[in-house]
Amino acid sequence: MEIVRNADGTLVVPVRQERRHQPDDEASSAADTEDAAQPDPEPATRLLHPGEGGYDEALVEWDAQQNPERAPAVSTATGRQDAMALLHAVATSPDHAVAPAVEAMDEPEASGEALRHVLAGGVHSVEDFAAEVAEAQGGDPLPAHEATKIIGEVLTELDS
Protein backbone atom coordinates (compact mmCIF):
# COMPACT_ATOMS: atom_id res chain seq x y z
CA MET A 1 0.00 0.00 0.00
CA GLU A 2 1.34 3.41 -0.93
CA ILE A 3 1.21 6.67 0.98
CA VAL A 4 -1.50 9.03 -0.26
CA ARG A 5 -1.16 12.82 0.01
CA ASN A 6 -4.48 14.65 0.32
CA ALA A 7 -5.08 18.16 -1.02
CA ASP A 8 -5.04 19.58 2.52
CA GLY A 9 -1.50 18.26 3.07
CA THR A 10 -2.47 15.30 5.23
CA LEU A 11 -0.96 11.92 4.47
CA VAL A 12 -2.67 8.55 4.62
CA VAL A 13 0.03 6.07 5.62
CA PRO A 14 -0.17 2.30 5.96
CA VAL A 15 0.23 0.92 9.46
CA ARG A 16 0.82 -2.74 10.17
CA GLN A 17 -1.51 -4.01 12.85
CA GLU A 18 0.12 -6.03 15.59
CA ARG A 19 -0.65 -9.70 15.90
CA ARG A 20 -2.96 -10.48 18.74
CA HIS A 21 -2.03 -13.37 20.95
CA GLN A 22 -4.67 -15.46 22.64
CA PRO A 23 -4.58 -15.96 26.40
CA ASP A 24 -2.87 -19.21 27.46
CA ASP A 25 -6.09 -21.13 28.19
CA GLU A 26 -7.54 -20.26 24.77
CA ALA A 27 -4.22 -20.83 23.02
CA SER A 28 -3.97 -24.46 24.08
CA SER A 29 -7.41 -25.34 22.71
CA ALA A 30 -6.81 -23.31 19.56
CA ALA A 31 -3.46 -25.01 19.04
CA ASP A 32 -5.24 -28.35 18.86
CA THR A 33 -7.51 -27.18 16.05
CA GLU A 34 -5.17 -24.83 14.24
CA ASP A 35 -1.55 -25.82 13.65
CA ALA A 36 -0.72 -23.20 11.04
CA ALA A 37 0.27 -19.70 12.00
CA GLN A 38 -2.37 -17.07 11.43
CA PRO A 39 -1.66 -14.78 8.50
CA ASP A 40 -0.60 -11.22 9.24
CA PRO A 41 -3.55 -8.90 9.59
CA GLU A 42 -4.44 -6.58 6.74
CA PRO A 43 -2.61 -3.25 6.87
CA ALA A 44 -4.56 -0.39 8.39
CA THR A 45 -4.05 3.28 7.66
CA ARG A 46 -3.36 6.34 9.72
CA LEU A 47 -3.95 9.98 8.84
CA LEU A 48 -0.96 12.20 9.59
CA HIS A 49 -1.21 15.99 9.73
CA PRO A 50 1.74 18.34 9.20
CA GLY A 51 3.59 18.65 12.49
CA GLU A 52 2.65 15.21 13.79
CA GLY A 53 5.37 12.74 14.66
CA GLY A 54 6.39 10.78 11.60
CA TYR A 55 4.87 13.25 9.13
CA ASP A 56 8.18 14.50 7.71
CA GLU A 57 9.48 10.97 7.22
CA ALA A 58 6.21 9.93 5.56
CA LEU A 59 6.35 12.96 3.26
CA VAL A 60 9.88 12.01 2.19
CA GLU A 61 8.68 8.48 1.48
CA TRP A 62 5.64 9.79 -0.42
CA ASP A 63 7.91 12.00 -2.52
CA ALA A 64 10.16 9.04 -3.31
CA GLN A 65 7.09 7.04 -4.40
CA GLN A 66 6.24 9.72 -6.96
CA ASN A 67 9.44 9.04 -8.86
CA PRO A 68 11.27 5.94 -7.61
CA GLU A 69 14.06 6.32 -10.17
CA ARG A 70 14.98 9.80 -8.93
CA ALA A 71 18.50 10.07 -7.55
CA PRO A 72 18.94 11.18 -3.94
CA ALA A 73 18.33 14.90 -3.46
CA VAL A 74 21.33 17.18 -3.79
CA SER A 75 21.10 20.76 -2.62
CA THR A 76 23.05 23.47 -4.43
CA ALA A 77 23.64 26.96 -3.08
CA THR A 78 21.49 28.63 -5.73
CA GLY A 79 18.80 25.96 -5.43
CA ARG A 80 18.67 26.52 -1.67
CA GLN A 81 18.47 30.31 -2.07
CA ASP A 82 15.67 29.95 -4.61
CA ALA A 83 13.90 27.45 -2.34
CA MET A 84 14.09 29.94 0.54
CA ALA A 85 12.61 32.69 -1.64
CA LEU A 86 9.92 30.28 -2.84
CA LEU A 87 8.96 29.21 0.69
CA HIS A 88 8.78 32.85 1.76
CA ALA A 89 6.71 33.85 -1.30
CA VAL A 90 4.15 31.11 -0.72
CA ALA A 91 3.98 31.70 3.04
CA THR A 92 3.43 35.43 2.67
CA SER A 93 1.04 35.38 -0.28
CA PRO A 94 -2.57 36.02 0.77
CA ASP A 95 -3.88 32.82 -0.81
CA HIS A 96 -0.70 30.71 -0.38
CA ALA A 97 -0.67 30.19 -4.14
CA VAL A 98 2.01 27.64 -5.00
CA ALA A 99 1.61 27.35 -8.80
CA PRO A 100 2.40 31.02 -9.63
CA ALA A 101 5.37 31.01 -7.26
CA VAL A 102 6.79 27.87 -8.90
CA GLU A 103 6.15 29.24 -12.41
CA ALA A 104 8.06 32.41 -11.54
CA MET A 105 11.21 30.46 -10.68
CA ASP A 106 14.17 30.32 -13.05
CA GLU A 107 15.23 26.81 -11.95
CA PRO A 108 12.34 25.14 -10.15
CA GLU A 109 13.99 21.71 -10.28
CA ALA A 110 17.00 22.95 -8.29
CA SER A 111 14.65 24.45 -5.71
CA GLY A 112 12.74 21.17 -5.52
CA GLU A 113 15.96 19.27 -4.93
CA ALA A 114 16.91 21.68 -2.15
CA LEU A 115 13.49 21.23 -0.53
CA ARG A 116 13.76 17.44 -0.81
CA HIS A 117 17.16 17.70 0.86
CA VAL A 118 15.64 19.73 3.71
CA LEU A 119 12.86 17.17 4.19
CA ALA A 120 15.31 14.27 4.23
CA GLY A 121 17.00 15.90 7.24
CA GLY A 122 13.84 15.58 9.33
CA VAL A 123 11.97 18.03 11.51
CA HIS A 124 15.09 19.76 12.87
CA SER A 125 16.28 20.39 9.34
CA VAL A 126 12.90 21.92 8.47
CA GLU A 127 13.03 24.10 11.61
CA ASP A 128 16.55 25.28 10.75
CA PHE A 129 15.50 25.99 7.17
CA ALA A 130 12.48 28.02 8.32
CA ALA A 131 14.77 30.05 10.61
CA GLU A 132 17.20 30.58 7.73
CA VAL A 133 14.32 31.77 5.51
CA ALA A 134 13.20 34.25 8.18
CA GLU A 135 16.73 35.57 8.58
CA ALA A 136 17.24 35.97 4.82
CA GLN A 137 13.76 37.19 3.87
CA GLY A 138 12.63 38.90 7.07
CA GLY A 139 9.80 38.11 9.44
CA ASP A 140 9.32 35.36 11.98
CA PRO A 141 10.26 31.76 11.25
CA LEU A 142 7.39 29.58 10.09
CA PRO A 143 6.45 26.75 12.42
CA ALA A 144 7.96 23.52 11.11
CA HIS A 145 4.57 21.99 10.33
CA GLU A 146 3.63 24.97 8.14
CA ALA A 147 6.97 24.90 6.34
CA THR A 148 6.61 21.15 5.79
CA LYS A 149 3.10 21.58 4.40
CA ILE A 150 4.29 24.25 1.94
CA ILE A 151 7.24 22.06 0.90
CA GLY A 152 4.82 19.21 0.20
CA GLU A 153 2.62 21.49 -1.89
CA VAL A 154 5.62 22.73 -3.87
CA LEU A 155 6.82 19.18 -4.53
CA THR A 156 3.33 18.21 -5.67
CA GLU A 157 3.27 21.16 -8.05
CA LEU A 158 6.72 20.32 -9.42
CA ASP A 159 5.72 16.69 -10.05
CA SER A 160 2.48 17.62 -11.83
N, C-alpha and C positions, 0 to 999 in steps of 0.2 A: 504494500500500500504506500502510495506517495503522499508527501506533504502537500496540502492545498492552501494557497494564500487567497483569502477573501478580499474583496474590494475595500473593506474597512481596515485592512492591515493585519487582521487576526490570522492565525495559522491553525489549520486542523492537522494534528500530528497523530500518527499511529502510536498506540501504547499497548504493549504486550500485557495481557492479564496474567496474574500469577496463578500457578496451579494451586488448587485447593486440595488439601489433604484431609482425609476422613479421620475422625477420632478412632483410637485403637480398637474399640469394640466393634465399630462398623467396618473397619478395615479388614479384620480377620474374616468376617462373613463375606465381604465383597471379594476378598482374595480367592476364596473358594470358587466363586462364580465367574470371576474375571481375571485371567492370568495376564493378559496383555496390558501394557501401559496405556493410560488414557491419552488421546491426542491432545496437543496443546490447544488451549482455547483460542477462539477467533480473536484477532486483534481488535481492540477498541480504539476509540479516538479521544483526543483531548483538544480543547480549544485554548490556544495561547494568545494572550493579548500582549502588545508591545510593553516591555517593562517587567513582564513576568519571568521568573526563573526558567531558563531553557529557551526563551524566545529567540535570543540572538543566535544561538547554536542551530536552532531549527530553521531560522531564516537563511543561514549560510548553507544548510543542507538543501533547503528548497531551491536556492539560487543554483546550486550545483546540479540539481535535478533538471533545471531548465535547459542546460547545455552540458551534458556529461563529458563531452570531449574537450571542453574548455580547459586550458592550462591553468595552473594555480595563479591567483591574482598577484600582480606585481604593481607596486605603486611607484610612480615617477613624481618628481618634484612638481612639474607643471600639472600633471594629472591631479595631484593632491590639492594644489592651489585652486584649480578649476572646480574640484569637488567641494572645497570649502565655500567658494563663491556660490555654487549651485545650492548647497544646503542652506546657506543664508538667504538666497533669493526665494526659495520655496517657503522657508519658515516665516519670512517677513511679508510675503505676498498676502493680500487680503483673502484670497480664495485658495491658497496653498496649491496653486496650479503648477503641476510638474511638467506637463508636456511643453508649454511655451519656454520654460526655463531650460529644458533639455535641448530643444530646437535652437535656442540662442547660443549654445556652446560651440566652440570651434572644434574641440576634440572630445565628444561625449564618451567615446569608448575608453579613453585614458581616465576620465573622471569616474566612470563605472568601475574600472579596475581598482582605482584608489579607494572607492567606497567598499568594494568587495574585500580589499585588504584590511580596512578598518573593521568590518564585520567579523572577519576571521580572527581578529584579536580579542573578541569577546566584549563584554559590557564595559570593562575598564578602558579598552581601546576607544569605544564609542564615546565614553565620558570625556576622555582626553581630547578626542577629535572635536567634540562640541565646545570644549573650553578653548581650543585652538581657533575654531571658527569665530567665537565671540571676541577673542583677542585681536584677530586679524580684521574682522568685519565690524566690530563694535557691538554693543549690547550685552545682555546676559547670556550665559551658556544655556543651550536647550537642555532640558532633562533628557537623559539617555534614551528613555522609551520614545520620546518624540523624534529624536534624531534617528533612531533605528527605524521608526515607521516611515519617515521621509526617505531614508536610504532604500527601504524596500520598495517604495513607490517609484523611486528613480530607476531602480534595477528592473522593475516591471516595465516601465516605459521604454527603457533601452532594449529590452528583449522583445518588445512588440513590433 
